[in-house]
Structures are given as structure tokens and as C-alpha cells.
Amino acid sequence: MRVKVCGMTLPEQVEQLGPMGVTFAGFIFYPKSPRYVFKGLTTSQIRKENSINKVGVFVNASIEEVLHMVDECRLHMVQLHGDETPKYCEKIADYVSVVKAFRISENDNIEWMVKPYMDMCDMFMFDTMGAGYGGTGKKFNWNMLKDAAIGKPFFLSGGIEPGDEDELNEFAKLPIGKALFSVDINSKFEVSPGIKDMAKIKEFVTQLNSRY
């Protein structure tokens, strides 16, 4: 099962991800985030990193800014985590693979949410609704996805933590699990915002894939 570790800020930690079996590193280009990428990394350092797939996370940034960072950092895909419109996503998707994130609350109709974006994005991400645009560290009810006709590969995010390996593997066995592209982990695997607990990540990846 693929794993994305989001909120990376230290070059030495980024370099450790690939050998652990992590597929994607997420870099947050949102200045208000406590995991803002430029707190610990430069565009040059990100550009030179080629041991892992690089995902740039943006929140309501201008199209020009996103495409500039894609070029400067040689990003492999972008994750749009704000209020980006389908038309905006389409313009970005002409240039690079796009993951559109949706923040899910208990009464949302997921099929209705994703429908306008179906032809504009490559993948979706489902995260937990919170007060701001960042992650909440809380889970949403994954059962909401069970019967949804999503029609795209997706990342599953929102409060995933050590000990969730069995539950994730059970989810992956459901019919909807065929579309599960990757799990996304962040705050539950940190010492402090942007500083990861690499031992926890390694153990999670090992346990997840020993059961998969």
C-alpha cells in the first residue's frame, strides 16, 4: 500500500522516506501552515531531491505561483487543498498531475462534491473538515466512502495514526478499496509540527504492508 508523508520540512528526513518504503513526500506551500515548507527547505534542496515522488500542497494560491513552484522544485504532482474551482484545477492539470482535496463532514454527499471535478483532476483526496485549511489530526467516518461512486483513485487522509494498520487493510479489501491510491499521514507521526518521528513512520509502513 502506498504511503504519503505530508508536511516535510527537513532535508535529512525527506531522504530517509524512500528507503523506508514511503512513495510520496508532501511539501506544504501555504505560508500559514505550521509545516510551511520554507521553514526548513529551499527550492534548490527540493529540486535536487530525486529519491521520492514530490507533492506540492497549495491552498488558494494563484495559478502562476503553483506553476512556478512546480518548475522551481520539479514537483511530480500538486495537491489543491483550498477552495479551488474546477476551472482552476483544469488549468493546473494541463501542466502537472492534480489531486483535489475535499474536507469531509458527517452529512456531506461525497458524490455531489466530486462530480464537478471529475474531468478536471487526476485524483482526489478525502480529509476531515476543520476550521481552517490544514489537517485536523482527526478522522472522518470512512464508511461514508463505502457506497460512493467516486470514479477516481484517491488518497485517504485525516488523523491516520500508529495502530490503524489493520483498519486500513480492512478498508482496502472493500469494493471502494480498489480506488484507494495511497494513505496520507502527517501530524500523528511528528515530534513537533514539520519534524517527523521517523521510527514511527518506518514501523507504520512495515506493519501496514506486512498485513496488506
C-alpha positions as CSV (number, residue, x, y, z in Angstrom):
1,M,0.0,0.0,0.0
2,R,1.4,3.4,-1.0
3,V,2.1,5.9,1.8
4,K,2.4,9.7,1.5
5,V,4.1,11.6,4.4
6,C,2.9,15.2,4.3
7,G,4.3,18.3,5.9
8,M,8.0,17.5,5.3
9,T,10.4,20.4,6.3
10,L,13.8,18.8,6.9
11,P,16.1,17.6,4.0
12,E,17.6,14.8,6.0
13,Q,14.2,13.4,6.9
14,V,13.0,13.6,3.2
15,E,16.0,11.5,2.2
16,Q,15.0,8.8,4.7
17,L,11.5,8.3,3.3
18,G,12.2,6.3,0.1
19,P,14.3,3.6,1.8
20,M,11.5,3.1,4.3
21,G,9.1,2.3,1.6
22,V,7.3,5.7,1.5
23,T,6.1,6.6,-2.0
24,F,5.3,10.3,-1.7
25,A,6.6,13.3,0.3
26,G,4.3,16.2,0.7
27,F,5.6,19.8,0.9
28,I,3.2,22.4,2.1
29,F,3.4,25.7,0.2
30,Y,0.9,27.5,2.4
31,P,2.6,30.2,4.5
32,K,0.0,30.0,7.3
33,S,0.8,26.3,7.9
34,P,2.9,25.3,10.9
35,R,4.5,22.9,8.4
36,Y,5.3,25.6,5.8
37,V,8.0,24.0,3.6
38,F,10.3,27.0,3.5
39,K,10.8,26.9,7.3
40,G,13.5,24.3,6.7
41,L,13.9,23.7,3.0
42,T,14.9,25.8,0.0
43,T,13.6,25.4,-3.6
44,S,17.1,24.2,-4.6
45,Q,17.0,21.4,-1.9
46,I,13.6,20.3,-3.0
47,R,14.6,20.4,-6.7
48,K,17.6,18.2,-6.0
49,E,15.7,15.6,-4.1
50,N,15.0,12.7,-6.5
51,S,14.6,9.7,-4.3
52,I,10.9,10.1,-3.8
53,N,7.8,11.5,-5.6
54,K,7.3,15.1,-4.6
55,V,3.8,16.5,-4.0
56,G,3.3,20.2,-3.6
57,V,0.4,21.2,-1.3
58,F,-1.3,24.6,-2.1
59,V,-4.2,26.5,-0.7
60,N,-5.9,29.1,-2.9
61,A,-2.6,30.1,-4.5
62,S,-2.5,31.8,-7.8
63,I,-2.1,29.6,-10.9
64,E,1.1,31.4,-11.6
65,E,2.5,30.7,-8.2
66,V,1.7,27.0,-8.4
67,L,3.2,26.5,-11.8
68,H,6.3,28.5,-10.8
69,M,6.9,26.2,-7.8
70,V,6.2,23.1,-10.0
71,D,9.1,24.3,-12.2
72,E,11.4,25.5,-9.5
73,C,11.1,22.4,-7.3
74,R,10.4,19.9,-10.0
75,L,7.2,18.7,-8.3
76,H,5.6,15.5,-9.6
77,M,2.1,16.4,-8.6
78,V,0.2,19.1,-6.8
79,Q,-2.5,18.8,-4.1
80,L,-5.0,21.6,-4.1
81,H,-6.4,21.9,-0.5
82,G,-8.4,25.1,-0.7
83,D,-11.5,26.4,-2.5
84,E,-10.1,25.9,-6.0
85,T,-12.7,25.8,-8.7
86,P,-12.9,23.0,-11.4
87,K,-11.7,25.5,-14.0
88,Y,-8.7,26.4,-11.9
89,C,-7.9,22.7,-11.4
90,E,-8.2,22.1,-15.2
91,K,-5.6,24.8,-15.9
92,I,-3.2,23.3,-13.4
93,A,-3.9,19.8,-14.8
94,D,-2.8,20.9,-18.2
95,Y,0.7,21.2,-16.8
96,V,1.0,18.6,-13.9
97,S,-1.0,15.9,-12.2
98,V,-3.6,17.3,-9.8
99,V,-5.0,15.9,-6.6
100,K,-8.1,17.8,-5.4
101,A,-8.6,17.6,-1.7
102,F,-12.1,17.5,-0.1
103,R,-12.7,18.2,3.6
104,I,-15.4,15.8,4.7
105,S,-18.0,16.3,7.4
106,E,-20.7,13.9,8.6
107,N,-23.6,14.9,6.3
108,D,-21.7,15.6,3.1
109,N,-22.7,14.0,-0.2
110,I,-19.4,12.9,-1.5
111,E,-20.5,12.1,-5.0
112,W,-22.1,15.5,-5.3
113,M,-18.9,17.2,-4.1
114,V,-16.6,15.4,-6.5
115,K,-18.8,15.4,-9.6
116,P,-17.8,18.9,-10.9
117,Y,-14.1,18.0,-10.6
118,M,-14.4,14.5,-12.3
119,D,-13.0,15.6,-15.7
120,M,-10.6,18.2,-14.3
121,C,-8.4,16.3,-11.9
122,D,-6.3,13.2,-11.9
123,M,-7.0,12.1,-8.3
124,F,-8.9,13.1,-5.2
125,M,-8.1,13.3,-1.5
126,F,-10.5,12.9,1.3
127,D,-9.6,14.6,4.6
128,T,-11.5,15.7,7.7
129,M,-13.4,19.0,7.8
130,G,-11.9,21.5,10.2
131,A,-12.0,25.2,11.0
132,G,-9.1,26.1,8.6
133,Y,-7.5,24.6,5.5
134,G,-4.9,22.5,7.3
135,G,-5.3,19.0,8.6
136,T,-7.2,18.5,11.9
137,G,-5.5,15.4,13.1
138,K,-9.0,13.8,13.4
139,K,-10.6,11.0,11.4
140,F,-13.8,11.3,9.4
141,N,-16.1,8.3,9.1
142,W,-14.5,6.2,6.3
143,N,-17.8,4.3,5.9
144,M,-19.1,7.4,4.1
145,L,-16.9,6.4,1.2
146,K,-18.2,2.8,1.1
147,D,-21.1,3.2,-1.3
148,A,-19.9,6.4,-3.0
149,A,-19.3,6.2,-6.8
150,I,-16.1,8.2,-6.8
151,G,-14.7,7.2,-10.1
152,K,-11.1,8.3,-9.5
153,P,-8.1,7.0,-7.5
154,F,-7.9,8.7,-4.1
155,F,-5.7,9.5,-1.1
156,L,-7.2,8.7,2.3
157,S,-6.2,11.3,4.9
158,G,-7.3,12.7,8.2
159,G,-5.9,11.6,11.6
160,I,-4.4,8.4,10.4
161,E,-2.1,7.2,13.3
162,P,0.0,4.3,14.5
163,G,-2.3,1.3,15.2
164,D,-4.6,2.0,12.2
165,E,-2.9,-0.6,10.0
166,D,-5.5,-3.3,10.4
167,E,-8.4,-0.9,9.9
168,L,-6.7,0.5,6.7
169,N,-6.2,-3.0,5.3
170,E,-9.8,-3.9,6.0
171,F,-10.9,-0.7,4.2
172,A,-8.7,-1.7,1.3
173,K,-10.5,-5.0,0.9
174,L,-13.9,-3.3,0.4
175,P,-15.0,-2.6,-3.2
176,I,-14.2,1.1,-2.7
177,G,-10.7,0.0,-1.7
178,K,-9.8,-0.7,-5.3
179,A,-9.7,3.1,-5.8
180,L,-7.6,3.7,-2.7
181,F,-4.4,5.0,-4.3
182,S,-2.5,6.0,-1.1
183,V,-2.8,6.7,2.6
184,D,-1.7,10.1,3.8
185,I,-0.1,10.6,7.2
186,N,1.1,13.7,8.9
187,S,0.6,15.0,12.5
188,K,0.3,11.7,14.3
189,F,3.8,10.9,13.2
190,E,5.6,14.0,14.5
191,V,7.7,15.2,17.3
192,S,6.6,18.7,16.6
193,P,5.0,20.4,13.5
194,G,7.1,19.5,10.5
195,I,9.6,17.4,12.5
196,K,8.7,13.7,11.9
197,D,9.2,10.8,14.2
198,M,10.9,8.6,11.6
199,A,10.9,5.5,13.7
200,K,7.1,5.7,13.9
201,I,6.8,6.2,10.2
202,K,9.1,3.2,9.5
203,E,7.1,1.0,11.8
204,F,3.8,2.1,10.4
205,V,4.9,1.3,6.8
206,T,6.3,-2.0,7.8
207,Q,3.2,-3.0,9.7
208,L,0.8,-1.8,7.0
209,N,2.5,-3.7,4.3
210,S,3.0,-6.9,6.3
211,R,-0.8,-7.1,6.6
212,Y,-1.6,-5.9,3.1
